[in-house]
């Protein structure tokens, strides 16, 4: 039987670079940079941007690529802006119309690549232009450039797999070395090497986020990391935190920055060598504390090895180690964690406390292609999870605990309201993921348009609260067999019999189509072993050689009787 999966693992990412200038320096840095993921990119014909984009039969699009980078100078692709640079009077409407034409050209390749990255337009910093009236509406070139970039962002919204990157930040980081006229005249190179190096960092961060490899939790130490001083020695009253003190103020700002990450769905955790009650007392009583215990999704505050504590904390939160960032002021603790747990990101941390906030905000590991309602509610979900765990200790067995939760599963079809969350799950979930295929909104919509394909989503709630949309199952069929294409479940509800509910719903659906069996092929990745473990105990018969699991549909698949299912 033929299974068609977009299987993504740690393989090299393929890309195409399209530009109106010589982009070979970026190509070299991108292909040789050690930061993951590994990239192999090729350069489109020099200076033929529009021709390359609109000619989808061009040899460069003959293979489906993971990404295309379309990096241009505004004067190189917009004739009206080139005239404006010569101080000619050009109506802003003309320039914005050309922006729309440019986006239309980009849209032509949306089905040829998985992701399109488009850096914003900049002009050389040495260009003085109109000077004091550079920001004058519809006249000053900086004002016009800002309008063009905003219009570019608005129009690219309709190209669902396109993302705008902020190239101005690269230019600012490069400073005086951002532009060198000699490079242009000698090799048609528009930017200095520092700009390309900065660009590589952001491009790779974006690619990691698109692949679902963004980090999900920041784990912090306490003493000399979250506050100044040793709380067990100094007491909570004497910690360096806030007040009329530059170091204390820096700690408060660091805590504010950490808290701001929770608004984008990043969790916070604590791993600290301390007495738990003393640490709790400091969080509760010190009036300068920005972060309270409720801001943290989990903690391990004891005198055990931090490596052991990180492992336990991540297991409790049902997150893989690759989801974690560990921040500690102690270089020996950082080295220990980094060596023992290479999947955990351990950034180098400055000695200067006043640089903590800057380093935190400069981390590039949290990039994600979209934000959903579930992201904003994630912290609240983990708070209610602690209530569930407390209940677990008061009942006689795991089965009894699951019954007391009174879980409900709402089954949905794909629609405009849930597609962003569904695509997010497909691209971020690693552990309970049958095939680990990654898709954009456009690719998913195109896939579901075929008549013999079926896609269902699962929302889960219980008496404590709503987990949100946490499950996906899809299948395609021909003849008498249904083939499971996606079987994905968020780690938040793994092991709570939702897996069995999903299989029950899908087998009932397959039966209603007149099929006689359901099949699922497991495709191994470095992170989806929990999915394999589930399928081995699912009750499906197993073809071990080919990792194909089968259920004959003349037998009803048993579902947990304590879970209520709603359509």
URVENMO-V112231 format. One record per residue. N is the residue number from 0. PSI is psi in degrees with one decimal (* if undefined). Layout:
BEGIN
N:PSI ; N:PSI
END
This chain:
BEGIN
0:140.7 ; 1:119.2 ; 2:131.5 ; 3:104.6 ; 4:143.4 ; 5:86.4 ; 6:118.2 ; 7:125.2 ; 8:-137.8 ; 9:18.8 ; 10:160.4 ; 11:138.1 ; 12:133.3 ; 13:138.2 ; 14:163.6 ; 15:132.6 ; 16:120.4 ; 17:126.6 ; 18:158.2 ; 19:6.0 ; 20:173.4 ; 21:106.3 ; 22:12.8 ; 23:-36.4 ; 24:-42.8 ; 25:-41.1 ; 26:-42.7 ; 27:-46.9 ; 28:-39.9 ; 29:-41.1 ; 30:-17.7 ; 31:-1.0 ; 32:134.0 ; 33:-16.0 ; 34:133.2 ; 35:154.2 ; 36:163.0 ; 37:134.7 ; 38:138.8 ; 39:105.5 ; 40:155.8 ; 41:156.5 ; 42:129.8 ; 43:163.6 ; 44:133.5 ; 45:129.4 ; 46:7.5 ; 47:57.6 ; 48:-59.6 ; 49:-42.4 ; 50:-42.2 ; 51:-38.3 ; 52:-42.0 ; 53:-21.3 ; 54:84.9 ; 55:-6.8 ; 56:0.3 ; 57:142.5 ; 58:-28.5 ; 59:-19.9 ; 60:12.5 ; 61:-28.2 ; 62:144.7 ; 63:121.5 ; 64:157.2 ; 65:-33.7 ; 66:159.3 ; 67:135.3 ; 68:121.0 ; 69:98.0 ; 70:118.0 ; 71:160.5 ; 72:140.1 ; 73:-38.5 ; 74:-15.9 ; 75:-22.7 ; 76:-11.5 ; 77:104.4 ; 78:-36.9 ; 79:-35.9 ; 80:-33.9 ; 81:-38.8 ; 82:-37.4 ; 83:-34.3 ; 84:-23.2 ; 85:16.3 ; 86:26.6 ; 87:151.0 ; 88:110.7 ; 89:123.2 ; 90:137.2 ; 91:-31.1 ; 92:-36.6 ; 93:-42.4 ; 94:-41.4 ; 95:-33.1 ; 96:-38.3 ; 97:-31.3 ; 98:-43.6 ; 99:-38.3 ; 100:-39.1 ; 101:-43.9 ; 102:-37.8 ; 103:-37.1 ; 104:-41.7 ; 105:-39.0 ; 106:-22.9 ; 107:-25.4 ; 108:8.3 ; 109:-27.0 ; 110:-1.4 ; 111:-15.9 ; 112:156.4 ; 113:-42.0 ; 114:141.5 ; 115:124.2 ; 116:129.0 ; 117:107.0 ; 118:145.1 ; 119:164.2 ; 120:139.8 ; 121:161.8 ; 122:155.3 ; 123:138.8 ; 124:-20.6 ; 125:-9.0 ; 126:111.2 ; 127:-30.4 ; 128:-132.9 ; 129:3.9 ; 130:-119.1 ; 131:-17.2 ; 132:23.5 ; 133:-22.8 ; 134:6.9 ; 135:133.6 ; 136:130.4 ; 137:9.6 ; 138:-56.8 ; 139:134.2 ; 140:-31.2 ; 141:-37.2 ; 142:-44.7 ; 143:-42.3 ; 144:-40.5 ; 145:-42.1 ; 146:-39.8 ; 147:-43.8 ; 148:-39.0 ; 149:-41.1 ; 150:-38.4 ; 151:-44.7 ; 152:-43.4 ; 153:-44.1 ; 154:-31.5 ; 155:-17.1 ; 156:-30.4 ; 157:-13.9 ; 158:96.6 ; 159:-21.6 ; 160:19.9 ; 161:142.1 ; 162:138.5 ; 163:128.6 ; 164:143.2 ; 165:94.3 ; 166:-19.0 ; 167:-33.7 ; 168:-36.5 ; 169:-41.9 ; 170:-42.7 ; 171:-40.9 ; 172:-33.4 ; 173:-22.2 ; 174:-132.3 ; 175:-21.4 ; 176:6.8 ; 177:-37.2 ; 178:133.5 ; 179:106.3 ; 180:-31.2 ; 181:-39.1 ; 182:-35.9 ; 183:-48.2 ; 184:-32.9 ; 185:-30.5 ; 186:11.6 ; 187:37.9 ; 188:119.2 ; 189:-21.9 ; 190:161.2 ; 191:165.4 ; 192:-32.7 ; 193:-34.6 ; 194:-45.5 ; 195:-38.3 ; 196:-42.9 ; 197:-40.4 ; 198:-42.4 ; 199:-43.4 ; 200:-46.3 ; 201:-37.1 ; 202:-45.2 ; 203:-35.6 ; 204:-41.8 ; 205:-43.3 ; 206:-38.0 ; 207:-43.5 ; 208:-41.0 ; 209:-33.0 ; 210:-3.3 ; 211:19.1 ; 212:21.6 ; 213:152.2 ; 214:148.6 ; 215:-13.3 ; 216:141.1 ; 217:119.7 ; 218:124.9 ; 219:150.5 ; 220:172.2 ; 221:-73.3 ; 222:127.5 ; 223:5.3 ; 224:-56.7 ; 225:-25.1 ; 226:165.4 ; 227:133.7 ; 228:167.8 ; 229:109.4 ; 230:-32.1 ; 231:-25.6 ; 232:-47.2 ; 233:-24.8 ; 234:155.7 ; 235:-26.6 ; 236:-24.4 ; 237:15.2 ; 238:149.1 ; 239:101.9 ; 240:116.4 ; 241:-153.7 ; 242:-170.2 ; 243:66.2 ; 244:127.3 ; 245:-37.8 ; 246:-43.4 ; 247:-39.6 ; 248:-38.2 ; 249:-39.6 ; 250:-41.5 ; 251:-43.6 ; 252:-34.5 ; 253:-43.1 ; 254:-39.0 ; 255:-40.1 ; 256:-42.3 ; 257:-44.2 ; 258:-35.0 ; 259:-29.3 ; 260:-28.2 ; 261:-25.1 ; 262:-18.0 ; 263:12.3 ; 264:5.5 ; 265:130.4 ; 266:158.7 ; 267:142.3 ; 268:164.4 ; 269:132.1 ; 270:112.1 ; 271:142.6 ; 272:103.4 ; 273:171.2 ; 274:126.6 ; 275:-44.9 ; 276:-31.8 ; 277:-41.1 ; 278:-43.3 ; 279:-40.7 ; 280:-41.8 ; 281:-42.3 ; 282:-34.9 ; 283:-38.4 ; 284:-28.3 ; 285:118.8 ; 286:-15.9 ; 287:-5.8 ; 288:123.3 ; 289:-43.0 ; 290:128.3 ; 291:170.9 ; 292:-33.7 ; 293:-17.0 ; 294:-12.8 ; 295:135.5 ; 296:-15.3 ; 297:163.3 ; 298:153.9 ; 299:98.1 ; 300:100.6 ; 301:-166.3 ; 302:15.3 ; 303:168.0 ; 304:135.9 ; 305:-30.6 ; 306:-48.0 ; 307:-41.9 ; 308:-38.9 ; 309:-44.4 ; 310:-47.5 ; 311:-42.5 ; 312:-44.3 ; 313:-33.7 ; 314:-40.5 ; 315:-36.7 ; 316:-1.5 ; 317:40.6 ; 318:146.7 ; 319:155.9 ; 320:-27.8 ; 321:-7.2 ; 322:-7.3 ; 323:145.5 ; 324:130.9 ; 325:124.0 ; 326:123.2 ; 327:138.2 ; 328:-19.3 ; 329:115.9 ; 330:-30.3 ; 331:-39.6 ; 332:-40.0 ; 333:-44.3 ; 334:-40.4 ; 335:-48.8 ; 336:-42.3 ; 337:-39.5 ; 338:-41.5 ; 339:-30.1 ; 340:75.8 ; 341:-19.8 ; 342:-23.3 ; 343:132.6 ; 344:120.6 ; 345:92.8 ; 346:147.5 ; 347:133.7 ; 348:135.1 ; 349:152.2 ; 350:-32.3 ; 351:114.7 ; 352:-27.0 ; 353:-4.8 ; 354:-1.6 ; 355:-50.4 ; 356:-42.1 ; 357:-46.5 ; 358:-41.0 ; 359:-48.6 ; 360:-15.7 ; 361:-6.2 ; 362:136.7 ; 363:18.3 ; 364:5.2 ; 365:10.0 ; 366:137.6 ; 367:142.9 ; 368:-10.4 ; 369:162.9 ; 370:135.2 ; 371:170.8 ; 372:-34.2 ; 373:-31.7 ; 374:-47.3 ; 375:-27.5 ; 376:3.0 ; 377:-41.2 ; 378:-43.8 ; 379:-37.9 ; 380:-39.4 ; 381:-28.0 ; 382:-44.7 ; 383:-27.5 ; 384:-35.9 ; 385:-33.8 ; 386:-40.0 ; 387:-41.6 ; 388:-36.2 ; 389:-38.4 ; 390:-35.5 ; 391:-34.3 ; 392:-13.2 ; 393:-1.2 ; 394:166.4 ; 395:-25.8 ; 396:159.6 ; 397:-37.5 ; 398:-42.5 ; 399:-38.8 ; 400:-44.9 ; 401:-36.7 ; 402:-39.2 ; 403:-18.4 ; 404:-24.8 ; 405:59.2 ; 406:147.2 ; 407:141.2 ; 408:122.6 ; 409:123.8 ; 410:128.9 ; 411:154.9 ; 412:168.1 ; 413:131.8 ; 414:176.7 ; 415:-27.9 ; 416:-27.7 ; 417:-2.5 ; 418:-37.2 ; 419:-43.6 ; 420:-38.5 ; 421:-46.9 ; 422:-38.0 ; 423:-45.1 ; 424:-43.1 ; 425:-34.6 ; 426:-8.1 ; 427:-24.7 ; 428:130.1 ; 429:-36.9 ; 430:-57.4 ; 431:78.4 ; 432:112.1 ; 433:-47.3 ; 434:-15.3 ; 435:41.5 ; 436:139.3 ; 437:135.2 ; 438:147.4 ; 439:170.6 ; 440:-44.6 ; 441:-45.6 ; 442:-40.9 ; 443:-45.8 ; 444:-41.8 ; 445:-38.9 ; 446:-40.7 ; 447:-10.1 ; 448:-20.9 ; 449:134.2 ; 450:-33.8 ; 451:21.2 ; 452:141.6 ; 453:138.2 ; 454:125.5 ; 455:147.4 ; 456:153.3 ; 457:121.4 ; 458:139.4 ; 459:138.3 ; 460:164.5 ; 461:-171.1 ; 462:-13.4 ; 463:-25.2 ; 464:-171.3 ; 465:127.7 ; 466:-18.4 ; 467:-167.5 ; 468:111.6 ; 469:-8.2 ; 470:151.1 ; 471:137.4 ; 472:135.1 ; 473:155.9 ; 474:160.0 ; 475:157.0 ; 476:149.1 ; 477:148.4 ; 478:-129.2 ; 479:7.5 ; 480:139.4 ; 481:131.3 ; 482:120.0 ; 483:121.7 ; 484:-43.1 ; 485:137.4 ; 486:100.3 ; 487:136.1 ; 488:132.1 ; 489:146.1 ; 490:-18.8 ; 491:-28.2 ; 492:14.3 ; 493:141.3 ; 494:13.7 ; 495:25.3 ; 496:7.4 ; 497:-30.6 ; 498:-45.7 ; 499:-37.4 ; 500:-44.5 ; 501:-43.5 ; 502:-37.5 ; 503:-46.9 ; 504:-43.0 ; 505:-37.2 ; 506:-36.8 ; 507:-43.2 ; 508:-43.3 ; 509:-39.9 ; 510:-39.4 ; 511:-20.7 ; 512:-0.5 ; 513:14.2 ; 514:158.6 ; 515:-14.9 ; 516:157.7 ; 517:134.3 ; 518:150.6 ; 519:128.7 ; 520:122.2 ; 521:126.9 ; 522:114.9 ; 523:137.0 ; 524:169.9 ; 525:-13.2 ; 526:-3.7 ; 527:29.2 ; 528:-38.1 ; 529:-32.8 ; 530:-42.8 ; 531:-42.3 ; 532:-40.9 ; 533:-47.9 ; 534:-31.4 ; 535:-29.6 ; 536:9.6 ; 537:-18.7 ; 538:-14.0 ; 539:142.9 ; 540:153.7 ; 541:130.3 ; 542:93.3 ; 543:-34.0 ; 544:-39.6 ; 545:2.2 ; 546:44.5 ; 547:128.5 ; 548:136.5 ; 549:141.0 ; 550:125.8 ; 551:124.8 ; 552:0.0 ; 553:-8.2 ; 554:130.2 ; 555:131.8 ; 556:128.6 ; 557:131.4 ; 558:152.5 ; 559:128.6 ; 560:-7.1 ; 561:5.3 ; 562:125.4 ; 563:131.1 ; 564:130.2 ; 565:140.6 ; 566:*
END
